[in-house]
Amino acid sequence: MTEKERVKRTIRFEGVDTAPWQINCTSVLSSVYIKALGLEEKSRIILGQNVYRFNELDDYFGNHLCFLRNRAVNSLTEDEPGIYRDEWGVRWDRRIDRDIGNPGPPLLDRRNLDKLSVPDPADPNRYAHFWPIIEASPNRYILAKFSYSLFERAWALRGMENLMVDMIEAPGFVDELLDVITAYNLEVIRQLEPYPIDGIYFGDDWGGQRGLLMSPAMWRRFIKPQLEKMYRAAHDQGYDVFIHSCGDISLLLEDLIEVGLNVFNPFQPEVMDVEDIMKSYAGRLAFYGGLSIQQTLPFGTPEEVKQQTAHRLRLAREYSGFIISPSHDMPPDVPLENTLAMLELLSGQ
């Protein structure tokens, strides 16, 4: 089986030769590992910029997924050292976190959309990097990545506290903002049709370590109707639907299945009982993640990493529907020996 076939069959709870896996690293850790392993770091130059790094870690790890990021190649503008402005106009401080950063003061400082400038979903620069990446990963499962897809995009524009208050005091304004973001996403989905994409990976954190950031009722009032539109559009074009939502959002899993979710990520073992949830949702919802990046991978011994990995492999065999992976991009404190211990079991199935 190819990696693509293995992932597709896993999502559909069909038999596979081995459980699929994925090992992603932050940019800092990627550079450390490439040097430590003596691998050659390769950059593919597209439109005059390093827009996607083709390094040998994906091949070394035997990764099953390939991500196409949903933004134009020139979408980040460095306003000052370490401070970047994205295509929506939000400024991000990346002086500490080089991969994401922290958003600056809210662009939408009032309850209106006067300052909102929506990017062009039909801009060909947005998709110029797709074909080189697809051609470099012929056997992997291709995911179009919609980071900051709805709630996160809204609070990045409005500010987290402001948006939460708006949900109570000005629900009509929140609906208007979410409608604009959803309409943009729907048009981007339509623009994906010419490409051989297998799934869409929506990113939208709704949870923390202790539960949801808002009540289930509030989530159902504002978020769920918009998800239903986006997930339906994705399915209408033949794509599987993934959601990345950090934290304990277990109260929402039935709702997500109802609106068409196929795969849940990151499946953090610190906040969710991996075995209990897999047993409860077997045959209805697949999972991607499940290996601890808060405890076992950074602070455990190689033997402890192997024990947790072996447990996840057992669950994959018993329930299917499991893409085994660290529960997020691995941070710089994960020792190489622990990653190699995990890889030994995953690749040796």
C-alpha positions in Angstrom: 0.0 0.0 0.0 1.1 3.6 -0.6 0.9 6.1 2.2 -2.1 7.7 0.5 -4.0 4.4 0.3 -3.2 3.5 3.9 -4.5 6.9 5.1 -7.7 6.6 3.0 -8.5 3.1 4.2 -7.7 4.1 7.8 -10.2 7.0 7.7 -12.8 4.6 6.3 -12.1 2.0 9.0 -10.9 -0.5 6.4 -8.1 -3.0 6.7 -4.5 -1.8 6.3 -1.1 -3.5 6.3 0.3 -1.1 8.9 -1.2 1.9 10.8 -0.2 5.2 9.2 1.9 7.7 11.1 3.1 11.3 10.8 5.9 13.0 12.6 5.9 16.8 12.4 8.4 19.2 13.9 8.6 22.9 14.6 11.0 24.7 12.3 13.6 25.0 15.1 13.5 21.3 15.8 13.6 20.4 12.1 16.9 22.2 11.7 18.4 20.5 14.8 17.3 17.1 13.6 18.5 17.6 10.0 22.0 18.5 11.3 22.1 15.8 13.9 21.1 13.1 11.4 23.5 14.3 8.7 20.6 15.0 6.3 20.8 17.5 3.5 18.4 20.4 3.9 16.8 21.1 0.5 14.9 24.2 -0.4 12.7 24.5 -3.5 12.7 28.0 -4.8 9.3 29.1 -6.0 8.6 32.6 -7.3 11.9 33.8 -6.0 11.2 32.8 -2.4 11.7 29.8 -0.1 8.0 29.1 0.2 8.2 25.4 1.1 11.1 23.5 2.5 11.6 20.1 0.9 13.9 18.4 3.5 14.7 14.8 4.0 12.9 14.5 7.3 9.6 13.6 5.7 11.3 10.7 3.8 13.5 9.8 6.8 10.4 9.5 9.0 8.3 7.8 6.4 5.5 10.4 6.8 2.1 9.7 5.3 0.7 13.2 5.0 1.7 16.2 2.8 0.3 19.7 3.6 -0.5 22.5 1.2 -0.8 25.7 3.1 -3.7 28.0 2.2 -2.0 31.3 1.8 -0.3 33.2 -1.0 3.5 32.9 -1.2 4.0 36.6 -0.4 1.3 36.7 2.3 3.6 37.7 5.2 5.2 41.1 5.2 8.0 41.8 7.7 7.1 45.3 9.1 10.0 45.3 11.4 12.5 42.6 12.6 10.4 39.6 13.8 7.1 41.4 13.3 5.0 40.1 10.4 1.7 41.3 8.9 -0.5 38.6 7.4 -2.7 38.9 4.4 -5.7 39.9 6.5 -3.7 42.8 8.1 -3.0 41.2 11.5 0.5 41.8 12.9 2.2 38.8 14.5 5.2 38.9 16.8 7.4 36.0 15.9 10.5 37.0 17.8 10.0 34.0 20.2 7.6 31.6 18.4 9.0 31.5 14.9 6.2 29.3 13.5 3.1 31.2 14.6 3.7 34.1 16.9 1.4 36.3 19.0 -1.1 38.6 17.4 -0.8 42.3 18.0 -3.5 44.9 18.9 -6.9 44.0 17.3 -7.3 45.3 13.7 -11.1 45.5 14.2 -11.1 47.8 17.3 -14.8 48.6 16.8 -17.9 46.5 16.2 -17.9 47.0 12.4 -16.0 45.7 9.5 -14.8 49.0 8.1 -11.1 48.1 8.6 -11.5 44.6 7.2 -9.8 43.8 3.9 -10.5 40.3 2.8 -7.7 38.6 0.8 -8.5 37.5 -2.8 -9.3 33.8 -2.8 -8.7 33.6 -6.6 -5.2 35.1 -6.5 -3.1 32.6 -8.5 -0.1 33.3 -6.1 -2.1 31.5 -3.4 -1.8 28.2 -5.3 1.5 28.6 -7.1 3.3 26.4 -4.7 0.8 23.5 -4.9 2.1 21.6 -8.0 5.8 21.4 -6.9 4.8 20.1 -3.5 2.3 17.6 -5.0 4.8 16.4 -7.5 7.4 15.9 -4.8 5.1 13.8 -2.7 3.4 11.4 -5.2 2.5 8.7 -2.8 1.4 10.8 0.2 -2.1 11.8 1.2 -2.5 15.5 0.2 -4.1 17.9 2.7 -5.0 21.5 2.0 -4.3 23.3 5.3 -6.7 26.0 6.4 -5.0 27.5 9.4 -7.0 30.1 11.5 -10.0 28.9 9.6 -12.9 30.5 11.6 -13.0 31.3 15.3 -9.2 31.8 15.4 -9.4 34.2 12.4 -12.2 36.1 14.0 -10.4 36.6 17.3 -7.1 37.4 15.6 -8.9 40.3 13.9 -11.1 41.4 16.8 -9.2 40.2 19.9 -10.1 37.2 22.0 -11.7 39.1 24.9 -13.5 41.5 22.6 -15.0 38.6 20.5 -16.2 36.7 23.6 -17.9 39.8 24.8 -19.4 40.4 21.4 -20.9 37.0 21.4 -23.1 38.1 24.4 -23.6 41.8 23.6 -23.5 42.0 19.8 -24.3 38.5 18.3 -25.3 40.1 15.0 -21.8 41.6 14.6 -20.2 38.2 15.3 -22.5 36.5 12.7 -21.5 39.2 10.2 -17.8 38.6 10.8 -18.0 34.8 10.7 -20.2 35.0 7.5 -17.4 36.9 5.8 -14.7 34.5 6.9 -16.8 31.5 5.9 -17.6 33.0 2.5 -13.9 33.5 1.9 -13.2 29.8 2.9 -15.9 28.5 0.6 -14.4 30.3 -2.4 -10.9 29.0 -1.5 -12.4 25.4 -1.4 -13.9 26.0 -4.8 -10.5 27.1 -6.1 -9.0 23.8 -5.0 -10.9 21.8 -7.5 -8.2 21.5 -10.2 -5.7 19.9 -7.8 -5.5 16.2 -6.7 -6.2 17.0 -3.0 -7.4 14.2 -0.7 -8.6 16.2 2.3 -8.9 19.6 4.0 -7.3 20.2 7.3 -9.1 23.0 9.1 -7.4 24.6 12.1 -9.5 26.2 14.8 -8.8 25.9 18.5 -11.9 25.8 20.7 -10.5 24.2 23.8 -8.0 24.5 26.6 -6.5 22.0 29.0 -9.6 22.0 31.2 -12.3 22.2 28.6 -14.0 24.4 26.1 -13.2 28.1 25.7 -16.9 28.8 25.5 -20.1 26.9 26.4 -21.3 24.2 24.1 -24.4 26.3 23.5 -22.4 29.3 22.5 -20.3 27.1 20.1 -23.4 25.6 18.6 -24.9 29.1 18.2 -22.0 30.7 16.4 -19.5 28.1 15.1 -21.4 24.9 14.2 -23.6 26.4 11.4 -20.5 27.8 9.7 -18.7 24.5 10.0 -21.6 22.7 8.4 -21.3 25.0 5.3 -17.6 24.4 5.0 -17.6 20.7 5.6 -20.4 20.2 3.1 -18.5 22.1 0.5 -15.4 20.0 1.1 -17.4 16.8 0.9 -19.2 17.9 -2.3 -15.7 18.2 -3.9 -14.7 14.7 -2.7 -12.5 15.7 0.2 -12.2 14.2 3.7 -12.5 16.7 6.5 -9.9 17.0 9.3 -10.2 19.4 12.2 -7.3 20.5 14.4 -8.6 21.8 17.7 -6.4 21.8 20.7 -7.6 21.1 24.2 -10.4 19.0 25.6 -13.3 19.5 23.1 -14.8 16.0 23.8 -18.2 17.6 24.4 -18.3 18.6 20.7 -17.4 15.4 19.0 -21.0 14.2 18.4 -21.8 17.7 16.9 -18.7 17.5 14.7 -19.7 14.0 13.4 -23.1 15.4 12.7 -21.8 18.1 10.4 -19.4 15.8 8.6 -16.1 15.5 10.3 -13.9 12.6 9.4 -10.7 13.0 11.4 -10.0 14.7 14.7 -6.6 16.1 15.6 -4.5 16.6 17.8 -6.1 14.1 20.3 -4.0 15.2 23.2 -3.5 12.4 25.8 -3.1 15.0 28.6 -6.7 16.1 28.2 -8.5 13.1 26.6 -8.6 9.4 27.4 -7.2 8.1 24.1 -8.4 4.5 24.5 -11.9 5.3 25.9 -12.6 7.9 23.1 -11.4 5.6 20.4 -13.6 2.8 21.7 -16.6 5.2 21.9 -16.2 6.5 18.4 -14.9 3.4 16.5 -16.3 3.3 13.0 -17.7 6.9 13.2 -14.7 9.2 13.7 -11.0 8.7 13.0 -8.2 10.3 15.0 -4.8 11.8 14.2 -2.3 12.4 17.0 -2.4 10.7 20.4 1.3 10.8 21.4 2.2 13.1 24.3 4.3 16.2 23.5 3.8 17.7 26.9 5.1 14.8 28.9 6.3 11.5 27.3 8.2 12.7 24.2 10.1 15.6 25.8 10.6 14.2 29.3 10.2 10.4 29.1 12.9 7.9 28.5 13.2 6.1 25.1 11.7 3.1 26.7 8.7 5.1 28.0 8.2 6.5 24.5 8.2 3.0 23.1 5.7 1.9 25.7 3.3 4.7 24.8 3.8 4.1 21.0 3.2 0.4 21.4 -0.1 1.1 23.2 -1.2 3.4 20.4 -0.3 0.7 17.8 -2.5 -1.7 19.8 -5.4 0.7 19.7 -4.9 1.2 15.9 -5.1 -2.6 15.4 -8.1 -3.0 17.7 -10.3 -0.1 16.6 -8.7 1.2 13.3 -9.3 4.9 12.4 -6.0 6.1 13.9 -3.1 8.1 12.3 -0.5 7.8 15.0 1.4 11.0 15.6 2.8 13.4 18.2 -0.2 15.4 19.2 1.3 18.6 17.7 4.4 19.7 15.9 7.2 18.6 18.2 8.8 21.5 20.1 12.6 21.9 20.5 12.8 20.1 23.8 12.1 16.6 22.3 15.4 14.7 22.3 16.3 12.9 19.1 16.7 9.6 20.9 13.0 9.7 21.9 11.9 10.5 18.4 14.0 7.6 17.0 12.5 5.3 19.6 9.0 6.3 18.5 10.0 5.9 14.8 11.5 2.4 15.5 8.1 1.1 16.5 6.1 2.9 13.9 8.2 1.9 11.0 8.8 -1.6 12.3 5.1 -2.7 12.4 
